[in-house]
């Protein structure tokens, strides 16, 4: 990355240190996998009948609340 100083009489280029991002590609891919699994689980929960939801101790309202959550919220 190059910076140009506008305050001096001439345009001098200064080199700045570039730091690599703190995340890795494999960590990012893993996070997307977690989000995809949450989406699938919530979708499957919405497909259950009221009787099936009651059998696992949930109501339709509980399932809909879970469905409305963004995937990045656990």
SETI-10979 format. One record per atom (N, C-alpha, C): residue number from 0; residue in one letter; atom name; x, y, z. Coordinates in steps of 0.001 Angstrom, whole numbers, plus 500000, padded with zeros to 6 digits. Example, Ala and Ser with C-alpha at 12.3 -4.5 7.8 and 13.67 -1.06 7.14 Angstrom:
<mitis>
<miti><i>0</i><aa>a</aa><at>N</at><xx>513190</xx><yy>494310</yy><zz>507800</zz></miti>
<miti><i>0</i><aa>a</aa><at>CA</at><xx>512300</xx><yy>495500</yy><zz>507800</zz></miti>
<miti><i>0</i><aa>a</aa><at>C</at><xx>513200</xx><yy>496700</yy><zz>507800</zz></miti>
<miti><i>1</i><aa>s</aa><at>N</at><xx>512850</xx><yy>497750</yy><zz>507080</zz></miti>
<miti><i>1</i><aa>s</aa><at>CA</at><xx>513670</xx><yy>498940</yy><zz>507140</zz></miti>
<miti><i>1</i><aa>s</aa><at>C</at><xx>512900</xx><yy>500030</yy><zz>507870</zz></miti>
</mitis>
This chain:
<mitis>
<miti><i>0</i><aa>x</aa><at>N</at><xx>500849</xx><yy>498831</yy><zz>500000</zz></miti>
<miti><i>0</i><aa>x</aa><at>CA</at><xx>500000</xx><yy>500000</yy><zz>500000</zz></miti>
<miti><i>0</i><aa>x</aa><at>C</at><xx>500890</xx><yy>501226</yy><zz>500000</zz></miti>
<miti><i>1</i><aa>x</aa><at>N</at><xx>500545</xx><yy>502204</yy><zz>499217</zz></miti>
<miti><i>1</i><aa>x</aa><at>CA</at><xx>501347</xx><yy>503411</yy><zz>499105</zz></miti>
<miti><i>1</i><aa>x</aa><at>C</at><xx>500525</xx><yy>504600</yy><zz>499558</zz></miti>
<miti><i>2</i><aa>x</aa><at>N</at><xx>501133</xx><yy>505457</yy><zz>500336</zz></miti>
<miti><i>2</i><aa>x</aa><at>CA</at><xx>500484</xx><yy>506695</yy><zz>500760</zz></miti>
<miti><i>2</i><aa>x</aa><at>C</at><xx>501235</xx><yy>507864</yy><zz>500155</zz></miti>
<miti><i>3</i><aa>x</aa><at>N</at><xx>500512</xx><yy>508874</yy><zz>499761</zz></miti>
<miti><i>3</i><aa>x</aa><at>CA</at><xx>501137</xx><yy>510083</yy><zz>499226</zz></miti>
<miti><i>3</i><aa>x</aa><at>C</at><xx>500866</xx><yy>511209</yy><zz>500207</zz></miti>
<miti><i>4</i><aa>x</aa><at>N</at><xx>501915</xx><yy>511887</yy><zz>500593</zz></miti>
<miti><i>4</i><aa>x</aa><at>CA</at><xx>501788</xx><yy>512983</yy><zz>501541</zz></miti>
<miti><i>4</i><aa>x</aa><at>C</at><xx>501392</xx><yy>514246</yy><zz>500795</zz></miti>
<miti><i>5</i><aa>x</aa><at>N</at><xx>500306</xx><yy>514843</yy><zz>501214</zz></miti>
<miti><i>5</i><aa>x</aa><at>CA</at><xx>499847</xx><yy>516075</yy><zz>500581</zz></miti>
<miti><i>5</i><aa>x</aa><at>C</at><xx>500334</xx><yy>517312</yy><zz>501318</zz></miti>
<miti><i>6</i><aa>x</aa><at>N</at><xx>500961</xx><yy>517116</yy><zz>502456</zz></miti>
<miti><i>6</i><aa>x</aa><at>CA</at><xx>501365</xx><yy>518245</yy><zz>503283</zz></miti>
<miti><i>6</i><aa>x</aa><at>C</at><xx>502773</xx><yy>518732</yy><zz>502990</zz></miti>
<miti><i>7</i><aa>x</aa><at>N</at><xx>503591</xx><yy>517930</yy><zz>502382</zz></miti>
<miti><i>7</i><aa>x</aa><at>CA</at><xx>504938</xx><yy>518377</yy><zz>502050</zz></miti>
<miti><i>7</i><aa>x</aa><at>C</at><xx>504930</xx><yy>518997</yy><zz>500662</zz></miti>
<miti><i>8</i><aa>x</aa><at>N</at><xx>506004</xx><yy>519666</yy><zz>500326</zz></miti>
<miti><i>8</i><aa>x</aa><at>CA</at><xx>506091</xx><yy>520340</yy><zz>499043</zz></miti>
<miti><i>8</i><aa>x</aa><at>C</at><xx>506063</xx><yy>519378</yy><zz>497872</zz></miti>
<miti><i>9</i><aa>x</aa><at>N</at><xx>506580</xx><yy>518175</yy><zz>498047</zz></miti>
<miti><i>9</i><aa>x</aa><at>CA</at><xx>506576</xx><yy>517214</yy><zz>496948</zz></miti>
<miti><i>9</i><aa>x</aa><at>C</at><xx>505743</xx><yy>516006</yy><zz>497335</zz></miti>
<miti><i>10</i><aa>x</aa><at>N</at><xx>505307</xx><yy>515301</yy><zz>496341</zz></miti>
<miti><i>10</i><aa>x</aa><at>CA</at><xx>504514</xx><yy>514097</yy><zz>496591</zz></miti>
<miti><i>10</i><aa>x</aa><at>C</at><xx>505481</xx><yy>512947</yy><zz>496828</zz></miti>
<miti><i>11</i><aa>x</aa><at>N</at><xx>505694</xx><yy>512599</yy><zz>498093</zz></miti>
<miti><i>11</i><aa>x</aa><at>CA</at><xx>506616</xx><yy>511520</yy><zz>498411</zz></miti>
<miti><i>11</i><aa>x</aa><at>C</at><xx>505823</xx><yy>510280</yy><zz>498772</zz></miti>
<miti><i>12</i><aa>x</aa><at>N</at><xx>506236</xx><yy>509167</yy><zz>498248</zz></miti>
<miti><i>12</i><aa>x</aa><at>CA</at><xx>505561</xx><yy>507907</yy><zz>498534</zz></miti>
<miti><i>12</i><aa>x</aa><at>C</at><xx>506177</xx><yy>507275</yy><zz>499774</zz></miti>
<miti><i>13</i><aa>x</aa><at>N</at><xx>505318</xx><yy>506823</yy><zz>500656</zz></miti>
<miti><i>13</i><aa>x</aa><at>CA</at><xx>505777</xx><yy>506142</yy><zz>501866</zz></miti>
<miti><i>13</i><aa>x</aa><at>C</at><xx>505202</xx><yy>504736</yy><zz>501856</zz></miti>
<miti><i>14</i><aa>x</aa><at>N</at><xx>506046</xx><yy>503764</yy><zz>502144</zz></miti>
<miti><i>14</i><aa>x</aa><at>CA</at><xx>505569</xx><yy>502382</yy><zz>502218</zz></miti>
<miti><i>14</i><aa>x</aa><at>C</at><xx>504999</xx><yy>502139</yy><zz>503607</zz></miti>
<miti><i>15</i><aa>x</aa><at>N</at><xx>503857</xx><yy>501504</yy><zz>503639</zz></miti>
<miti><i>15</i><aa>x</aa><at>CA</at><xx>503257</xx><yy>501127</yy><zz>504914</zz></miti>
<miti><i>15</i><aa>x</aa><at>C</at><xx>503214</xx><yy>499612</yy><zz>505002</zz></miti>
<miti><i>16</i><aa>x</aa><at>N</at><xx>503222</xx><yy>499116</yy><zz>506194</zz></miti>
<miti><i>16</i><aa>x</aa><at>CA</at><xx>503217</xx><yy>497663</yy><zz>506417</zz></miti>
<miti><i>16</i><aa>x</aa><at>C</at><xx>501808</xx><yy>497122</yy><zz>506225</zz></miti>
<miti><i>17</i><aa>x</aa><at>N</at><xx>501714</xx><yy>496057</yy><zz>505463</zz></miti>
<miti><i>17</i><aa>x</aa><at>CA</at><xx>500443</xx><yy>495388</yy><zz>505228</zz></miti>
<miti><i>17</i><aa>x</aa><at>C</at><xx>500369</xx><yy>494177</yy><zz>506144</zz></miti>
<miti><i>18</i><aa>x</aa><at>N</at><xx>499293</xx><yy>494067</yy><zz>506893</zz></miti>
<miti><i>18</i><aa>x</aa><at>CA</at><xx>499135</xx><yy>492895</yy><zz>507751</zz></miti>
<miti><i>18</i><aa>x</aa><at>C</at><xx>498054</xx><yy>491991</yy><zz>507163</zz></miti>
<miti><i>19</i><aa>x</aa><at>N</at><xx>498293</xx><yy>490726</yy><zz>507219</zz></miti>
<miti><i>19</i><aa>x</aa><at>CA</at><xx>497351</xx><yy>489744</yy><zz>506702</zz></miti>
<miti><i>19</i><aa>x</aa><at>C</at><xx>496105</xx><yy>489717</yy><zz>507578</zz></miti>
<miti><i>20</i><aa>x</aa><at>N</at><xx>494955</xx><yy>489383</yy><zz>506998</zz></miti>
<miti><i>20</i><aa>x</aa><at>CA</at><xx>493735</xx><yy>489304</yy><zz>507803</zz></miti>
<miti><i>20</i><aa>x</aa><at>C</at><xx>493872</xx><yy>488251</yy><zz>508901</zz></miti>
<miti><i>21</i><aa>x</aa><at>N</at><xx>493143</xx><yy>488448</yy><zz>509967</zz></miti>
<miti><i>21</i><aa>x</aa><at>CA</at><xx>493261</xx><yy>487546</yy><zz>511111</zz></miti>
<miti><i>21</i><aa>x</aa><at>C</at><xx>492460</xx><yy>486262</yy><zz>510925</zz></miti>
<miti><i>22</i><aa>x</aa><at>N</at><xx>491688</xx><yy>486117</yy><zz>509867</zz></miti>
<miti><i>22</i><aa>x</aa><at>CA</at><xx>490917</xx><yy>484913</yy><zz>509624</zz></miti>
<miti><i>22</i><aa>x</aa><at>C</at><xx>491559</xx><yy>484112</yy><zz>508495</zz></miti>
<miti><i>23</i><aa>x</aa><at>N</at><xx>491266</xx><yy>482853</yy><zz>508486</zz></miti>
<miti><i>23</i><aa>x</aa><at>CA</at><xx>491784</xx><yy>482004</yy><zz>507408</zz></miti>
<miti><i>23</i><aa>x</aa><at>C</at><xx>490626</xx><yy>481567</yy><zz>506523</zz></miti>
<miti><i>24</i><aa>x</aa><at>N</at><xx>490950</xx><yy>481133</yy><zz>505361</zz></miti>
<miti><i>24</i><aa>x</aa><at>CA</at><xx>489925</xx><yy>480688</yy><zz>504423</zz></miti>
<miti><i>24</i><aa>x</aa><at>C</at><xx>489185</xx><yy>479466</yy><zz>504963</zz></miti>
<miti><i>25</i><aa>x</aa><at>N</at><xx>489894</xx><yy>478569</yy><zz>505618</zz></miti>
<miti><i>25</i><aa>x</aa><at>CA</at><xx>489237</xx><yy>477377</yy><zz>506155</zz></miti>
<miti><i>25</i><aa>x</aa><at>C</at><xx>488302</xx><yy>477738</yy><zz>507313</zz></miti>
<miti><i>26</i><aa>x</aa><at>N</at><xx>488670</xx><yy>478733</yy><zz>508122</zz></miti>
<miti><i>26</i><aa>x</aa><at>CA</at><xx>487794</xx><yy>479172</yy><zz>509211</zz></miti>
<miti><i>26</i><aa>x</aa><at>C</at><xx>486527</xx><yy>479804</yy><zz>508645</zz></miti>
<miti><i>27</i><aa>x</aa><at>N</at><xx>486678</xx><yy>480571</yy><zz>507591</zz></miti>
<miti><i>27</i><aa>x</aa><at>CA</at><xx>485528</xx><yy>481196</yy><zz>506947</zz></miti>
<miti><i>27</i><aa>x</aa><at>C</at><xx>484605</xx><yy>480136</yy><zz>506342</zz></miti>
<miti><i>28</i><aa>x</aa><at>N</at><xx>485178</xx><yy>479151</yy><zz>505684</zz></miti>
<miti><i>28</i><aa>x</aa><at>CA</at><xx>484383</xx><yy>478066</yy><zz>505104</zz></miti>
<miti><i>28</i><aa>x</aa><at>C</at><xx>483656</xx><yy>477294</yy><zz>506201</zz></miti>
<miti><i>29</i><aa>x</aa><at>N</at><xx>484329</xx><yy>477082</yy><zz>507320</zz></miti>
<miti><i>29</i><aa>x</aa><at>CA</at><xx>483699</xx><yy>476393</yy><zz>508449</zz></miti>
<miti><i>29</i><aa>x</aa><at>C</at><xx>482530</xx><yy>477180</yy><zz>509000</zz></miti>
<miti><i>30</i><aa>x</aa><at>N</at><xx>482665</xx><yy>478499</yy><zz>509072</zz></miti>
<miti><i>30</i><aa>x</aa><at>CA</at><xx>481579</xx><yy>479338</yy><zz>509574</zz></miti>
<miti><i>30</i><aa>x</aa><at>C</at><xx>480380</xx><yy>479297</yy><zz>508641</zz></miti>
<miti><i>31</i><aa>x</aa><at>N</at><xx>480621</xx><yy>479303</yy><zz>507333</zz></miti>
<miti><i>31</i><aa>x</aa><at>CA</at><xx>479518</xx><yy>479185</yy><zz>506382</zz></miti>
<miti><i>31</i><aa>x</aa><at>C</at><xx>478811</xx><yy>477840</yy><zz>506523</zz></miti>
<miti><i>32</i><aa>x</aa><at>N</at><xx>479564</xx><yy>476804</yy><zz>506813</zz></miti>
<miti><i>32</i><aa>x</aa><at>CA</at><xx>478977</xx><yy>475483</yy><zz>507003</zz></miti>
<miti><i>32</i><aa>x</aa><at>C</at><xx>478066</xx><yy>475481</yy><zz>508232</zz></miti>
<miti><i>33</i><aa>x</aa><at>N</at><xx>478494</xx><yy>476120</yy><zz>509308</zz></miti>
<miti><i>33</i><aa>x</aa><at>CA</at><xx>477674</xx><yy>476227</yy><zz>510520</zz></miti>
<miti><i>33</i><aa>x</aa><at>C</at><xx>476379</xx><yy>476972</yy><zz>510206</zz></miti>
<miti><i>34</i><aa>x</aa><at>N</at><xx>476502</xx><yy>478088</yy><zz>509478</zz></miti>
<miti><i>34</i><aa>x</aa><at>CA</at><xx>475307</xx><yy>478865</yy><zz>509125</zz></miti>
<miti><i>34</i><aa>x</aa><at>C</at><xx>474349</xx><yy>478071</yy><zz>508251</zz></miti>
<miti><i>35</i><aa>x</aa><at>N</at><xx>474900</xx><yy>477310</yy><zz>507318</zz></miti>
<miti><i>35</i><aa>x</aa><at>CA</at><xx>474048</xx><yy>476500</yy><zz>506441</zz></miti>
<miti><i>35</i><aa>x</aa><at>C</at><xx>473307</xx><yy>475427</yy><zz>507231</zz></miti>
<miti><i>36</i><aa>x</aa><at>N</at><xx>473991</xx><yy>474824</yy><zz>508188</zz></miti>
<miti><i>36</i><aa>x</aa><at>CA</at><xx>473358</xx><yy>473796</yy><zz>509019</zz></miti>
<miti><i>36</i><aa>x</aa><at>C</at><xx>472245</xx><yy>474415</yy><zz>509877</zz></miti>
<miti><i>37</i><aa>x</aa><at>N</at><xx>472471</xx><yy>475619</yy><zz>510408</zz></miti>
<miti><i>37</i><aa>x</aa><at>CA</at><xx>471416</xx><yy>476299</yy><zz>511181</zz></miti>
<miti><i>37</i><aa>x</aa><at>C</at><xx>470205</xx><yy>476568</yy><zz>510302</zz></miti>
<miti><i>38</i><aa>x</aa><at>N</at><xx>470453</xx><yy>477018</yy><zz>509074</zz></miti>
<miti><i>38</i><aa>x</aa><at>CA</at><xx>469347</xx><yy>477274</yy><zz>508156</zz></miti>
<miti><i>38</i><aa>x</aa><at>C</at><xx>468548</xx><yy>475999</yy><zz>507903</zz></miti>
<miti><i>39</i><aa>x</aa><at>N</at><xx>469240</xx><yy>474915</yy><zz>507641</zz></miti>
<miti><i>39</i><aa>x</aa><at>CA</at><xx>468559</xx><yy>473640</yy><zz>507366</zz></miti>
<miti><i>39</i><aa>x</aa><at>C</at><xx>467764</xx><yy>473157</yy><zz>508573</zz></miti>
<miti><i>40</i><aa>x</aa><at>N</at><xx>468346</xx><yy>473254</yy><zz>509742</zz></miti>
<miti><i>40</i><aa>x</aa><at>CA</at><xx>467664</xx><yy>472815</yy><zz>510959</zz></miti>
<miti><i>40</i><aa>x</aa><at>C</at><xx>466408</xx><yy>473633</yy><zz>511201</zz></miti>
<miti><i>41</i><aa>x</aa><at>N</at><xx>466504</xx><yy>474932</yy><zz>511020</zz></miti>
<miti><i>41</i><aa>x</aa><at>CA</at><xx>465346</xx><yy>475797</yy><zz>511234</zz></miti>
<miti><i>41</i><aa>x</aa><at>C</at><xx>464273</xx><yy>475559</yy><zz>510174</zz></miti>
<miti><i>42</i><aa>x</aa><at>N</at><xx>464696</xx><yy>475309</yy><zz>508960</zz></miti>
<miti><i>42</i><aa>x</aa><at>CA</at><xx>463739</xx><yy>474994</yy><zz>507897</zz></miti>
<miti><i>42</i><aa>x</aa><at>C</at><xx>463009</xx><yy>473694</yy><zz>508212</zz></miti>
<miti><i>43</i><aa>x</aa><at>N</at><xx>463760</xx><yy>472687</yy><zz>508658</zz></miti>
<miti><i>43</i><aa>x</aa><at>CA</at><xx>463149</xx><yy>471405</yy><zz>508998</zz></miti>
<miti><i>43</i><aa>x</aa><at>C</at><xx>462195</xx><yy>471541</yy><zz>510183</zz></miti>
<miti><i>44</i><aa>x</aa><at>N</at><xx>462535</xx><yy>472392</yy><zz>511130</zz></miti>
<miti><i>44</i><aa>x</aa><at>CA</at><xx>461666</xx><yy>472632</yy><zz>512275</zz></miti>
<miti><i>44</i><aa>x</aa><at>C</at><xx>460330</xx><yy>473218</yy><zz>511816</zz></miti>
<miti><i>45</i><aa>x</aa><at>N</at><xx>460385</xx><yy>474122</yy><zz>510852</zz></miti>
<miti><i>45</i><aa>x</aa><at>CA</at><xx>459157</xx><yy>474727</yy><zz>510341</zz></miti>
<miti><i>45</i><aa>x</aa><at>C</at><xx>458290</xx><yy>473726</yy><zz>509582</zz></miti>
<miti><i>46</i><aa>x</aa><at>N</at><xx>458875</xx><yy>472668</yy><zz>509080</zz></miti>
<miti><i>46</i><aa>x</aa><at>CA</at><xx>458126</xx><yy>471656</yy><zz>508325</zz></miti>
<miti><i>46</i><aa>x</aa><at>C</at><xx>457399</xx><yy>470658</yy><zz>509216</zz></miti>
<miti><i>47</i><aa>x</aa><at>N</at><xx>457704</xx><yy>470683</yy><zz>510517</zz></miti>
<miti><i>47</i><aa>x</aa><at>CA</at><xx>457045</xx><yy>469751</yy><zz>511431</zz></miti>
<miti><i>47</i><aa>x</aa><at>C</at><xx>455594</xx><yy>470168</yy><zz>511659</zz></miti>
<miti><i>48</i><aa>x</aa><at>N</at><xx>454752</xx><yy>469183</yy><zz>511895</zz></miti>
<miti><i>48</i><aa>x</aa><at>CA</at><xx>453350</xx><yy>469473</yy><zz>512207</zz></miti>
<miti><i>48</i><aa>x</aa><at>C</at><xx>453243</xx><yy>469967</yy><zz>513647</zz></miti>
<miti><i>49</i><aa>x</aa><at>N</at><xx>452093</xx><yy>470534</yy><zz>513985</zz></miti>
<miti><i>49</i><aa>x</aa><at>CA</at><xx>451881</xx><yy>471005</yy><zz>515359</zz></miti>
<miti><i>49</i><aa>x</aa><at>C</at><xx>451997</xx><yy>469842</yy><zz>516348</zz></miti>
<miti><i>50</i><aa>x</aa><at>N</at><xx>451514</xx><yy>468671</yy><zz>515932</zz></miti>
<miti><i>50</i><aa>x</aa><at>CA</at><xx>451603</xx><yy>467488</yy><zz>516797</zz></miti>
<miti><i>50</i><aa>x</aa><at>C</at><xx>453071</xx><yy>467109</yy><zz>517041</zz></miti>
<miti><i>51</i><aa>x</aa><at>N</at><xx>453880</xx><yy>467120</yy><zz>515995</zz></miti>
<miti><i>51</i><aa>x</aa><at>CA</at><xx>455297</xx><yy>466781</yy><zz>516144</zz></miti>
<miti><i>51</i><aa>x</aa><at>C</at><xx>456029</xx><yy>467810</yy><zz>517005</zz></miti>
<miti><i>52</i><aa>x</aa><at>N</at><xx>455694</xx><yy>469082</yy><zz>516819</zz></miti>
<miti><i>52</i><aa>x</aa><at>CA</at><xx>456309</xx><yy>470116</yy><zz>517647</zz></miti>
<miti><i>52</i><aa>x</aa><at>C</at><xx>455945</xx><yy>469922</yy><zz>519116</zz></miti>
<miti><i>53</i><aa>x</aa><at>N</at><xx>454662</xx><yy>469618</yy><zz>519369</zz></miti>
<miti><i>53</i><aa>x</aa><at>CA</at><xx>454217</xx><yy>469383</yy><zz>520752</zz></miti>
<miti><i>53</i><aa>x</aa><at>C</at><xx>454952</xx><yy>468188</yy><zz>521355</zz></miti>
<miti><i>54</i><aa>x</aa><at>N</at><xx>455215</xx><yy>467185</yy><zz>520536</zz></miti>
<miti><i>54</i><aa>x</aa><at>CA</at><xx>455913</xx><yy>465985</yy><zz>521000</zz></miti>
<miti><i>54</i><aa>x</aa><at>C</at><xx>457335</xx><yy>466298</yy><zz>521479</zz></miti>
<miti><i>55</i><aa>x</aa><at>N</at><xx>457972</xx><yy>467307</yy><zz>520894</zz></miti>
<miti><i>55</i><aa>x</aa><at>CA</at><xx>459324</xx><yy>467673</yy><zz>521330</zz></miti>
<miti><i>55</i><aa>x</aa><at>C</at><xx>459318</xx><yy>468881</yy><zz>522272</zz></miti>
<miti><i>56</i><aa>x</aa><at>N</at><xx>458105</xx><yy>469291</yy><zz>522681</zz></miti>
<miti><i>56</i><aa>x</aa><at>CA</at><xx>457995</xx><yy>470337</yy><zz>523684</zz></miti>
<miti><i>56</i><aa>x</aa><at>C</at><xx>458039</xx><yy>471755</yy><zz>523149</zz></miti>
<miti><i>57</i><aa>x</aa><at>N</at><xx>457684</xx><yy>471928</yy><zz>521883</zz></miti>
<miti><i>57</i><aa>x</aa><at>CA</at><xx>457674</xx><yy>473265</yy><zz>521279</zz></miti>
<miti><i>57</i><aa>x</aa><at>C</at><xx>456288</xx><yy>473601</yy><zz>520761</zz></miti>
<miti><i>58</i><aa>x</aa><at>N</at><xx>456044</xx><yy>474871</yy><zz>520573</zz></miti>
<miti><i>58</i><aa>x</aa><at>CA</at><xx>454805</xx><yy>475336</yy><zz>519951</zz></miti>
<miti><i>58</i><aa>x</aa><at>C</at><xx>455135</xx><yy>475882</yy><zz>518569</zz></miti>
<miti><i>59</i><aa>x</aa><at>N</at><xx>454112</xx><yy>476140</yy><zz>517793</zz></miti>
<miti><i>59</i><aa>x</aa><at>CA</at><xx>454313</xx><yy>476738</yy><zz>516466</zz></miti>
<miti><i>59</i><aa>x</aa><at>C</at><xx>454978</xx><yy>478110</yy><zz>516617</zz></miti>
<miti><i>60</i><aa>x</aa><at>N</at><xx>454595</xx><yy>478842</yy><zz>517666</zz></miti>
<miti><i>60</i><aa>x</aa><at>CA</at><xx>455193</xx><yy>480147</yy><zz>517928</zz></miti>
<miti><i>60</i><aa>x</aa><at>C</at><xx>456697</xx><yy>480009</yy><zz>518176</zz></miti>
<miti><i>61</i><aa>x</aa><at>N</at><xx>457104</xx><yy>479000</yy><zz>518962</zz></miti>
<miti><i>61</i><aa>x</aa><at>CA</at><xx>458530</xx><yy>478766</yy><zz>519217</zz></miti>
<miti><i>61</i><aa>x</aa><at>C</at><xx>459282</xx><yy>478496</yy><zz>517913</zz></miti>
<miti><i>62</i><aa>x</aa><at>N</at><xx>458695</xx><yy>477681</yy><zz>517060</zz></miti>
<miti><i>62</i><aa>x</aa><at>CA</at><xx>459328</xx><yy>477337</yy><zz>515787</zz></miti>
<miti><i>62</i><aa>x</aa><at>C</at><xx>459453</xx><yy>478565</yy><zz>514893</zz></miti>
<miti><i>63</i><aa>x</aa><at>N</at><xx>458417</xx><yy>479396</yy><zz>514867</zz></miti>
<miti><i>63</i><aa>x</aa><at>CA</at><xx>458460</xx><yy>480599</yy><zz>514037</zz></miti>
<miti><i>63</i><aa>x</aa><at>C</at><xx>459480</xx><yy>481602</yy><zz>514554</zz></miti>
<miti><i>64</i><aa>x</aa><at>N</at><xx>459595</xx><yy>481709</yy><zz>515874</zz></miti>
<miti><i>64</i><aa>x</aa><at>CA</at><xx>460619</xx><yy>482596</yy><zz>516440</zz></miti>
<miti><i>64</i><aa>x</aa><at>C</at><xx>462014</xx><yy>482133</yy><zz>516047</zz></miti>
<miti><i>65</i><aa>x</aa><at>N</at><xx>462248</xx><yy>480838</yy><zz>516100</zz></miti>
<miti><i>65</i><aa>x</aa><at>CA</at><xx>463553</xx><yy>480291</yy><zz>515720</zz></miti>
<miti><i>65</i><aa>x</aa><at>C</at><xx>463813</xx><yy>480532</yy><zz>514238</zz></miti>
<miti><i>66</i><aa>x</aa><at>N</at><xx>462797</xx><yy>480382</yy><zz>513413</zz></miti>
<miti><i>66</i><aa>x</aa><at>CA</at><xx>462926</xx><yy>480565</yy><zz>511971</zz></miti>
<miti><i>66</i><aa>x</aa><at>C</at><xx>463304</xx><yy>482006</yy><zz>511620</zz></miti>
<miti><i>67</i><aa>x</aa><at>N</at><xx>462779</xx><yy>482985</yy><zz>512385</zz></miti>
<miti><i>67</i><aa>x</aa><at>CA</at><xx>463031</xx><yy>484395</yy><zz>512095</zz></miti>
<miti><i>67</i><aa>x</aa><at>C</at><xx>464443</xx><yy>484843</yy><zz>512454</zz></miti>
<miti><i>68</i><aa>x</aa><at>N</at><xx>465162</xx><yy>484079</yy><zz>513260</zz></miti>
<miti><i>68</i><aa>x</aa><at>CA</at><xx>466518</xx><yy>484462</yy><zz>513656</zz></miti>
<miti><i>68</i><aa>x</aa><at>C</at><xx>467452</xx><yy>484432</yy><zz>512457</zz></miti>
<miti><i>69</i><aa>x</aa><at>N</at><xx>468388</xx><yy>485377</yy><zz>512380</zz></miti>
<miti><i>69</i><aa>x</aa><at>CA</at><xx>469414</xx><yy>485289</yy><zz>511338</zz></miti>
<miti><i>69</i><aa>x</aa><at>C</at><xx>470337</xx><yy>484089</yy><zz>511614</zz></miti>
<miti><i>70</i><aa>x</aa><at>N</at><xx>470913</xx><yy>483544</yy><zz>510570</zz></miti>
<miti><i>70</i><aa>x</aa><at>CA</at><xx>471736</xx><yy>482340</yy><zz>510733</zz></miti>
<miti><i>70</i><aa>x</aa><at>C</at><xx>472976</xx><yy>482577</yy><zz>511594</zz></miti>
<miti><i>71</i><aa>x</aa><at>N</at><xx>473448</xx><yy>483819</yy><zz>511666</zz></miti>
<miti><i>71</i><aa>x</aa><at>CA</at><xx>474637</xx><yy>484078</yy><zz>512468</zz></miti>
<miti><i>71</i><aa>x</aa><at>C</at><xx>474327</xx><yy>484158</yy><zz>513956</zz></miti>
<miti><i>72</i><aa>x</aa><at>N</at><xx>473049</xx><yy>484156</yy><zz>514328</zz></miti>
<miti><i>72</i><aa>x</aa><at>CA</at><xx>472679</xx><yy>484085</yy><zz>515743</zz></miti>
<miti><i>72</i><aa>x</aa><at>C</at><xx>472364</xx><yy>482646</yy><zz>516091</zz></miti>
<miti><i>73</i><aa>x</aa><at>N</at><xx>473088</xx><yy>482123</yy><zz>517029</zz></miti>
<miti><i>73</i><aa>x</aa><at>CA</at><xx>472938</xx><yy>480718</yy><zz>517416</zz></miti>
<miti><i>73</i><aa>x</aa><at>C</at><xx>471723</xx><yy>480397</yy><zz>518214</zz></miti>
</mitis>
